[in-house]
Every structure is written in C-alpha cells, then in structure tokens.
Amino acid sequence: MNDFRIVRRNRRTGSEIEVCTAASQGFDDFDGEFPWVTVCWTHGTLMNHRVRSEADRAATYPDDWCEDSYGEDGTGETNTCRGVWEAKEQAADQLEVK
C-alpha cells in the first residue's frame, strides 16, 4: 500500500485530525489487517481501520472515538474531542433555554 496522509482541522471539535496509512507514520498495521489510521494530533489518540472509508468517517466524528487516556486537563473537564463536543452542545442548549 502506498503512503497516504491528509491532515485537517475538524469543524465539530477544532481538533487536528489525520487520515493516513499506518506505514506512512510508522504505526502498527496489525500484520496488514488494519492498514488505515485516524489520528487526533490534538489529544494524541489513534484508531486503526480495515478500509479508508472507515478512517474518513472517523475523521469526521472524532468525538465518537477520541478519548484522552491521560485524564483531566486541569480545568475539571476531560481533554478529549468528546469532551469538547459535549461542552459545545451544553452551551448551545443553555442559549436555547434563555
């Protein structure tokens, strides 16, 4: 498989997300079974995939899989894409209530 890399800022969370081949970044591809990787560079989280379409979908919704294994960021909020998205949803809900 040829090396492939594309990095974008996710509109939902503001995180820097990359879709790449495992080989292009030196990640484990599990003996070729999961050659595609989605990486959240903002939180240092990655997820392997069998096909590129799965990796592209994960890049669109990092709040579904990016969970920072390092815990709290010191502000009382979990430093993850999911945490960012939930905070945005709560703020929007509060604006609707007022």
N, C-alpha and C positions, 0 to 999 in steps of 0.2 A: 504494500500500500504506500502510495506517495505521501510525503509530508504535506500537511494542510494545517493552516492556522488562520483564524479570524477572531479579532477581539472587538467587542462592542460594549458600550455603556447601556445597561438595561434601563429602560424607561420606567418600569414599575418600581424598582428599588434604588436606582442610581449606582448600582454595583458594576464593576468592570468584569465582564463575563467573556470567556474564551471558549470557542469550539475548536478542537484540534485532534489530530491523530496522536495516539499515545506515543508513537515513535518520535514525533516532532519535538516533544518536550521531555523525552526520557522517562515517561510514566510506564508502569506495568500494564501490559495489554492482556494479561492472563492467558498466555500461550496463543494469542491471536483471536481469542473468543470475544474480547471486548476492546476492539481497536480504536474506538472513538471516545473522547473525553470532553466533558464540560467542566470548566474551572471557574470558580468565583475567586478572582485575584484579590478582591476587597477583603474577603474573610478567610482565604486560604483553604477553601473546600473544593473537592473534586468528586466527580462521579463518572464511572465508565459506562459505555453503551456498546451494543452489538452493531448498530447501524447509525449512520449520520442523522437520519431524520429524528431519532430519539434524542441525540445530542442537541440538535437545533431546538426541539421542543423544550428541553430542559433549560436551554439558554434563555428562552422566552419567559419561563416561570421559575426563576431561581429560588423564590420563596417556598416552592414545593420541596426542595432538596438541600438547600444551603443552611446547614445548622452548624454554627461555630462550636467546635468541640472544646474550645478554650474557655467557654462560660461567659461570665459577665464582663462588660467593658468598663465598669467603674461608675456608670451612671444609673445603675439599677435596672437597666434594660439589657436583654440578651443581644449581643452584637452579631446578628445574622440577617440575611436577606428576609427571612420570615418575620423577624422582629421589626425590621424597617417597614415592611408591607403592613403588618398589623397596626403599627403606630400611625401610618397614613390613613388606614381605614377608620381607626378610632377618632382621629382628628376630623375626618370628613363626617362621621356620624354626629359628632358634637356640634359641628356647624349646622347640620340639618335640624337638630333639635332646637337651636336658638331661634 
